[in-house]
Amino acid sequence: MTFGLLFLIAVAGLVGPLLSGSRHVSIPKVVGEILAGIIIGASGFELLNPYEPTLAFMSSMGFAMLLFVVGTKLPLRDPELRKALRTGFFATAMSFVVALPIAWLLSTYSSIHNLGLFLLLCVCSSTSTVMPMLHERKLTGRLIVLTTTWIAIADIVSMMILPLIMQTGASSVQIAIGALIVTAVAVGCLIGLKFFRLSDAGEHYRELSKQRGWALDLRLSLAILFGLAWLATSFGGSVLIAGFAAGAVVALIGMPKRFNKQLIGVGEGLFIPLFFVCLGAKLDIWDMFYSWSNIGLMLVVSAATLLVHVIIAKIVRLPAASGMAASAQMGLPAALVSLGLSNGLLTAGQGAALIGAALLSIITSSIGASLLARAPGVEVGTKANDKDNHADPDADKYD
């Protein structure tokens, strides 16, 4: 690992924002980062070896940070969302029922014989992808609350199950025990943070943090994140559940607005784009395009995901547009491909196909979000969504 490689990764990471902010063709930021990785990685000029130990560890940190950021964006403190939990849980449970025969067909007749992998791909959604789409359009109303609740629960459940699906070395029992321990410790951290913030010492140090720029809340959150990641990996699991659990702690306790800016600086400034650049560097797009089976895999997975979500939307009496919006994927496929390439469950061409399917899902989700704006009962252009659901009531008081 050299500063030259860091420079290369930093420059590659700029491709995402440049393409996303273009006035002529705007695409999701993550697409540009993966594309840059493809160009400098195995499919392109081979300037970056993502399997180099130090770089691989930094990529793992970026993976943890990605799931941490996703967790912090879950609207767990939104009282309206809590009222829709019954619909969200029912929709997620029915998703597994509907997706099971489709996943069985995919695992039987495709080049990847892993039922659980296809089951999660058909069921999962992406909070970090859909929420910004709805927020940008300023969509509110009961229909939006029900849709986002379903998306959030499907996202959480899928991420919780993924380590069990993709494990190879450690036993499922060992990983499950590790996941329970990580969850229990996360709950303990939540209680501890609440106690600290209500104490005189917490008041004192958070006030000093604001005055002296210590970023105390961010330091505590990162300590929780890396501590949970250490626990998860000690039991043979992935940093996935650790990042998600740490983010959920932050979402539940609420943080000042400054925290979001600090987190963006640490995560989006280096580690998260590094993860996506390295992910792109691992993919072999030539193998995908030269193999009809991989092209078919991409198209079939994309179609199956859309079909399952539209069916579930109709079952829970939501419009088809809700199903289209909920079909967006990125976090779980990226995690799945990263883990699959690391433990040999996926080839580089298969990984490229699954990432391609995720990119196609973003297109259909964007169309669904646009259609939702026309659905009865959906309000457009209000300020209700502008409120930060995760903000601390004392946001202006502390750092």
C-alpha positions as CSV (number, residue, x, y, z in Angstrom):
1,M,0.0,0.0,0.0
2,T,1.4,3.4,-1.1
3,F,0.4,7.0,-1.2
4,G,0.3,6.6,-5.0
5,L,-2.5,4.0,-4.6
6,L,-4.4,6.2,-2.2
7,F,-4.1,9.0,-4.7
8,L,-5.4,6.7,-7.4
9,I,-8.4,5.7,-5.3
10,A,-9.2,9.2,-4.3
11,V,-9.2,10.3,-7.9
12,A,-11.3,7.3,-8.9
13,G,-13.7,8.1,-6.1
14,L,-14.3,11.6,-7.6
15,V,-15.9,10.0,-10.7
16,G,-19.0,9.2,-8.7
17,P,-19.9,12.8,-7.7
18,L,-18.9,14.1,-11.1
19,L,-21.3,11.8,-13.0
20,S,-24.0,12.2,-10.4
21,G,-23.9,16.0,-10.5
22,S,-23.7,16.2,-14.3
23,R,-26.3,18.5,-16.0
24,H,-26.4,16.3,-19.0
25,V,-26.6,12.7,-17.6
26,S,-27.1,12.2,-13.9
27,I,-26.6,8.7,-12.5
28,P,-26.3,7.5,-8.9
29,K,-23.0,8.3,-7.3
30,V,-22.2,4.7,-6.4
31,V,-22.4,3.7,-10.1
32,G,-19.6,6.1,-11.0
33,E,-17.5,4.8,-8.2
34,I,-18.0,1.2,-9.3
35,L,-17.3,2.1,-12.9
36,A,-14.1,3.8,-11.9
37,G,-13.0,0.7,-10.1
38,I,-13.8,-1.4,-13.1
39,I,-11.6,0.8,-15.3
40,I,-8.5,0.7,-13.0
41,G,-9.1,-2.9,-11.8
42,A,-9.2,-6.4,-13.2
43,S,-11.4,-5.5,-16.2
44,G,-9.4,-2.4,-17.2
45,F,-5.8,-1.3,-16.7
46,E,-5.1,-3.5,-13.7
47,L,-3.6,-0.6,-11.7
48,L,-5.3,-1.6,-8.5
49,N,-5.1,-4.9,-6.7
50,P,-8.1,-5.0,-4.3
51,Y,-6.8,-8.1,-2.6
52,E,-3.6,-6.4,-1.3
53,P,-3.9,-7.0,2.5
54,T,-3.8,-3.4,3.7
55,L,-6.2,-2.2,0.9
56,A,-8.5,-5.2,1.6
57,F,-8.7,-4.2,5.3
58,M,-9.4,-0.6,4.4
59,S,-12.1,-1.8,2.0
60,S,-13.6,-3.8,4.9
61,M,-13.6,-0.6,7.0
62,G,-15.5,1.1,4.1
63,F,-18.0,-1.8,4.1
64,A,-18.6,-1.3,7.8
65,M,-18.9,2.4,7.4
66,L,-21.4,1.9,4.5
67,L,-23.7,-0.2,6.6
68,F,-23.2,2.2,9.5
69,V,-24.4,5.1,7.4
70,V,-27.4,3.0,6.1
71,G,-28.3,2.2,9.7
72,T,-28.2,5.8,10.8
73,K,-30.6,6.7,8.0
74,L,-33.3,4.4,9.1
75,P,-36.3,6.5,10.4
76,L,-36.6,4.6,13.6
77,R,-37.6,7.7,15.6
78,D,-40.4,8.6,13.2
79,P,-43.7,8.1,15.1
80,E,-45.7,7.7,11.9
81,L,-43.5,4.9,10.7
82,R,-44.0,3.0,14.0
83,K,-47.7,2.9,13.3
84,A,-47.1,1.1,10.0
85,L,-44.9,-1.6,11.5
86,R,-47.6,-4.3,11.2
87,T,-47.9,-3.8,7.4
88,G,-44.1,-3.6,7.1
89,F,-43.5,-6.9,8.9
90,F,-46.4,-8.6,7.1
91,A,-45.1,-7.5,3.7
92,T,-41.5,-8.7,4.5
93,A,-42.8,-12.1,5.7
94,M,-44.9,-12.5,2.6
95,S,-41.9,-11.6,0.5
96,F,-40.1,-14.6,1.6
97,V,-43.1,-16.8,0.9
98,V,-43.6,-15.4,-2.6
99,A,-39.9,-15.4,-3.4
100,L,-39.2,-19.0,-2.3
101,P,-40.4,-20.8,-5.5
102,I,-38.8,-18.1,-7.7
103,A,-35.5,-18.4,-5.8
104,W,-35.6,-22.2,-6.1
105,L,-36.0,-21.9,-9.8
106,L,-33.1,-19.5,-10.1
107,S,-30.8,-21.6,-7.9
108,T,-31.7,-24.8,-9.8
109,Y,-31.3,-23.6,-13.3
110,S,-28.7,-20.8,-13.0
111,S,-24.9,-21.1,-12.5
112,I,-25.2,-20.2,-8.8
113,H,-26.7,-23.0,-6.8
114,N,-27.5,-21.1,-3.6
115,L,-31.1,-20.9,-2.7
116,G,-30.6,-18.4,0.2
117,L,-28.6,-16.0,-2.0
118,F,-31.5,-15.7,-4.6
119,L,-34.1,-15.5,-1.8
120,L,-32.4,-12.5,-0.2
121,L,-31.9,-10.8,-3.6
122,C,-35.7,-11.2,-4.4
123,V,-36.7,-9.9,-0.9
124,C,-34.3,-7.1,-0.1
125,S,-34.7,-3.4,-0.6
126,S,-32.4,-0.4,-0.1
127,T,-33.3,2.3,2.4
128,S,-30.2,4.3,1.4
129,T,-31.3,4.3,-2.2
130,V,-35.1,4.8,-2.0
131,M,-35.2,7.3,0.8
132,P,-33.2,10.0,-1.1
133,M,-35.5,9.5,-4.2
134,L,-38.6,10.1,-2.1
135,H,-37.0,12.9,-0.2
136,E,-36.0,14.8,-3.4
137,R,-39.5,14.6,-4.6
138,K,-40.9,15.7,-1.2
139,L,-43.4,12.9,-1.1
140,T,-45.4,12.5,2.1
141,G,-48.6,10.8,3.2
142,R,-49.8,7.4,4.6
143,L,-48.9,5.6,1.4
144,I,-45.3,6.8,1.6
145,V,-45.1,5.9,5.3
146,L,-46.3,2.3,4.5
147,T,-43.9,2.0,1.6
148,T,-40.9,3.2,3.5
149,T,-41.7,1.0,6.5
150,W,-41.7,-2.0,4.3
151,I,-38.4,-1.0,2.7
152,A,-36.7,-0.4,6.1
153,I,-37.8,-3.7,7.6
154,A,-36.9,-5.7,4.4
155,D,-33.5,-4.0,4.5
156,I,-32.9,-4.8,8.1
157,V,-34.0,-8.4,7.9
158,S,-32.0,-9.1,4.7
159,M,-28.9,-7.6,6.2
160,M,-29.3,-9.7,9.4
161,I,-29.7,-12.9,7.4
162,L,-26.9,-12.3,4.9
163,P,-24.0,-13.4,7.1
164,L,-25.6,-16.8,7.6
165,I,-26.2,-17.2,3.9
166,M,-22.7,-16.3,2.8
167,Q,-20.7,-18.0,5.6
168,T,-18.2,-20.8,4.7
169,G,-15.5,-21.1,7.3
170,A,-17.4,-20.8,10.6
171,S,-20.5,-22.8,11.4
172,S,-24.0,-21.2,11.1
173,V,-24.5,-21.7,14.9
174,Q,-21.2,-19.9,15.7
175,I,-22.2,-17.0,13.4
176,A,-25.7,-16.9,14.9
177,I,-24.3,-16.8,18.4
178,G,-22.0,-14.0,17.3
179,A,-24.9,-12.0,15.8
180,L,-26.9,-12.4,19.0
181,I,-23.9,-11.2,21.1
182,V,-23.3,-8.2,18.7
183,T,-27.0,-7.3,19.0
184,A,-27.0,-7.6,22.8
185,V,-23.8,-5.4,23.1
186,A,-25.4,-2.9,20.7
187,V,-28.5,-2.7,23.0
188,G,-26.1,-2.2,26.0
189,C,-24.3,0.6,24.1
190,L,-27.7,2.3,23.4
191,I,-28.5,2.2,27.1
192,G,-25.0,3.4,28.0
193,L,-25.1,6.3,25.6
194,K,-28.5,7.4,26.8
195,F,-27.3,7.3,30.4
196,F,-24.1,9.2,29.5
197,R,-26.1,11.9,27.7
198,L,-28.4,12.4,30.6
199,S,-25.6,12.6,33.2
200,D,-23.9,15.8,34.3
201,A,-20.6,14.4,32.9
202,G,-22.2,13.9,29.5
203,E,-23.6,17.4,29.6
204,H,-20.2,18.8,30.4
205,Y,-18.2,16.9,27.9
206,R,-20.6,17.4,25.0
207,E,-20.7,21.1,25.7
208,L,-16.9,21.2,25.6
209,S,-17.0,19.1,22.4
210,K,-19.1,21.7,20.7
211,Q,-16.8,24.6,21.9
212,R,-13.5,22.9,21.1
213,G,-14.4,20.8,18.0
214,W,-13.8,17.4,19.5
215,A,-16.5,15.6,17.5
216,L,-17.2,13.6,20.7
217,D,-20.4,12.0,19.4
218,L,-18.7,10.8,16.3
219,R,-15.8,9.3,18.3
220,L,-18.1,7.4,20.5
221,S,-20.1,6.1,17.6
222,L,-16.9,5.0,15.8
223,A,-15.7,3.2,18.9
224,I,-19.0,1.3,19.0
225,L,-18.8,0.5,15.3
226,F,-15.3,-0.9,15.5
227,G,-15.9,-2.7,18.7
228,L,-19.0,-4.4,17.3
229,A,-17.0,-5.2,14.1
230,W,-14.3,-6.8,16.2
231,L,-16.9,-9.0,18.0
232,A,-18.6,-10.0,14.8
233,T,-15.3,-11.1,13.1
234,S,-14.2,-12.9,16.3
235,F,-17.1,-15.3,15.8
236,G,-16.4,-15.8,12.1
237,G,-19.1,-13.4,11.0
238,S,-19.0,-10.2,8.8
239,V,-18.7,-6.6,9.8
240,L,-22.1,-6.2,8.0
241,I,-24.2,-6.8,11.1
242,A,-21.9,-4.8,13.2
243,G,-22.2,-1.7,11.0
244,F,-25.9,-2.0,10.7
245,A,-26.3,-2.5,14.5
246,A,-24.1,0.5,15.3
247,G,-26.0,2.7,12.8
248,A,-29.3,1.6,14.4
249,V,-28.0,2.7,17.8
250,V,-27.4,6.1,16.4
251,A,-30.7,6.2,14.6
252,L,-32.5,5.3,17.9
253,I,-30.7,7.7,20.2
254,G,-30.6,10.7,17.8
255,M,-27.6,12.9,17.0
256,P,-27.0,16.6,16.4
257,K,-27.0,17.8,12.8
258,R,-23.3,18.3,13.1
259,F,-22.9,14.6,13.5
260,N,-24.3,13.9,10.0
261,K,-21.8,16.3,8.5
262,Q,-18.9,14.7,10.4
263,L,-20.0,11.2,9.4
264,I,-20.3,12.3,5.7
265,G,-16.7,13.6,6.0
266,V,-15.3,10.4,7.4
267,G,-17.4,7.9,5.4
268,E,-18.0,9.6,2.1
269,G,-14.7,11.4,2.1
270,L,-12.7,8.2,1.8
271,F,-13.8,4.8,3.2
272,I,-17.1,4.3,1.4
273,P,-16.0,5.3,-2.1
274,L,-12.8,3.2,-1.4
275,F,-15.1,0.2,-0.8
276,F,-17.0,0.7,-4.0
277,V,-13.9,1.4,-6.1
278,C,-12.3,-1.8,-4.8
279,L,-15.6,-3.7,-5.4
280,G,-15.5,-2.5,-9.0
281,A,-11.9,-3.5,-9.3
282,K,-12.8,-7.1,-8.4
283,L,-15.4,-7.5,-11.1
284,D,-14.8,-9.0,-14.4
285,I,-17.3,-7.4,-16.8
286,W,-15.7,-9.1,-19.8
287,D,-16.5,-12.5,-18.4
288,M,-20.1,-11.3,-17.9
289,F,-20.5,-10.0,-21.4
290,Y,-18.8,-12.9,-23.0
291,S,-21.0,-15.3,-21.1
292,W,-24.6,-15.5,-22.1
293,S,-25.3,-17.3,-18.8
294,N,-24.1,-14.2,-16.8
295,I,-26.0,-11.8,-19.0
296,G,-29.1,-13.9,-18.5
297,L,-28.4,-14.0,-14.7
298,M,-28.4,-10.2,-14.6
299,L,-31.7,-9.9,-16.5
300,V,-33.5,-12.7,-14.7
301,V,-32.5,-11.5,-11.2
302,S,-33.6,-8.0,-12.0
303,A,-36.9,-9.2,-13.4
304,A,-37.5,-11.6,-10.4
305,T,-36.8,-8.9,-7.9
306,L,-39.2,-6.5,-9.6
307,L,-41.9,-9.2,-9.9
308,V,-41.7,-10.2,-6.2
309,H,-42.0,-6.6,-5.0
310,V,-44.9,-5.7,-7.2
311,I,-46.8,-8.9,-6.1
312,I,-46.2,-8.0,-2.4
313,A,-47.4,-4.5,-3.0
314,K,-50.7,-5.8,-4.4
315,I,-51.0,-8.3,-1.5
316,V,-50.7,-5.5,1.1
317,R,-53.0,-3.2,-1.0
318,L,-50.3,-0.8,-2.1
319,P,-50.0,0.4,-5.7
320,A,-47.6,-1.3,-8.1
321,A,-45.6,1.9,-8.0
322,S,-44.7,1.2,-4.3
323,G,-43.4,-2.3,-5.4
324,M,-41.3,-0.7,-8.1
325,A,-39.9,1.8,-5.7
326,A,-39.2,-0.9,-3.1
327,S,-37.3,-3.0,-5.6
328,A,-34.2,-0.9,-5.5
329,Q,-31.1,-2.7,-4.4
330,M,-27.5,-1.7,-3.8
331,G,-26.3,-2.2,-0.2
332,L,-27.1,-6.0,0.0
333,P,-25.9,-6.9,-3.5
334,A,-22.7,-5.0,-2.9
335,A,-22.2,-6.8,0.4
336,L,-23.2,-10.1,-1.1
337,V,-20.8,-9.8,-4.0
338,S,-18.0,-8.6,-1.8
339,L,-18.4,-11.5,0.6
340,G,-19.0,-14.0,-2.3
341,L,-15.8,-13.0,-4.1
342,S,-13.8,-13.1,-0.9
343,N,-14.9,-16.6,0.1
344,G,-15.0,-18.1,-3.4
345,L,-18.8,-18.6,-3.6
346,L,-19.0,-16.3,-6.7
347,T,-16.9,-15.7,-9.7
348,A,-15.9,-12.2,-10.9
349,G,-18.3,-12.6,-13.8
350,Q,-21.2,-13.7,-11.6
351,G,-20.5,-10.8,-9.2
352,A,-20.6,-8.3,-12.1
353,A,-23.9,-9.8,-13.2
354,L,-25.4,-9.3,-9.7
355,I,-24.2,-5.7,-9.5
356,G,-25.6,-5.1,-13.0
357,A,-29.0,-6.4,-11.8
358,A,-28.8,-4.0,-8.8
359,L,-28.1,-1.1,-11.2
360,L,-31.1,-2.0,-13.3
361,S,-33.2,-2.1,-10.1
362,I,-32.3,1.5,-9.4
363,I,-33.8,2.5,-12.7
364,T,-37.1,0.7,-12.1
365,S,-37.2,2.1,-8.5
366,S,-36.7,5.7,-9.8
367,I,-39.6,5.2,-12.2
368,G,-41.7,3.8,-9.3
369,A,-40.9,6.9,-7.2
370,S,-42.0,9.1,-10.0
371,L,-45.3,7.2,-10.4
372,L,-45.9,7.4,-6.6
373,A,-46.1,11.2,-6.9
374,R,-49.3,10.7,-8.9
375,A,-50.9,8.2,-6.5
376,P,-54.0,9.2,-4.6
377,G,-53.3,10.3,-1.1
378,V,-49.7,11.2,-1.7
379,E,-48.7,14.8,-1.0
380,V,-46.0,16.5,-3.1
381,G,-44.0,19.6,-2.2
382,T,-44.7,19.8,1.5
383,K,-42.0,20.4,4.1
384,A,-42.9,17.4,6.2
385,N,-40.0,15.4,4.9
386,D,-37.5,18.2,5.5
387,K,-37.4,17.4,9.2
388,D,-34.4,15.4,10.2
389,N,-35.9,12.3,11.8
390,H,-32.6,11.5,13.5
391,A,-31.9,14.9,14.9
392,D,-31.3,15.3,18.6
393,P,-33.8,17.7,20.2
394,D,-30.8,19.5,21.6
395,A,-29.1,19.6,18.2
396,D,-28.0,23.2,18.6
397,K,-26.8,22.7,22.1
398,Y,-24.1,20.0,21.6
399,D,-21.7,18.8,19.0
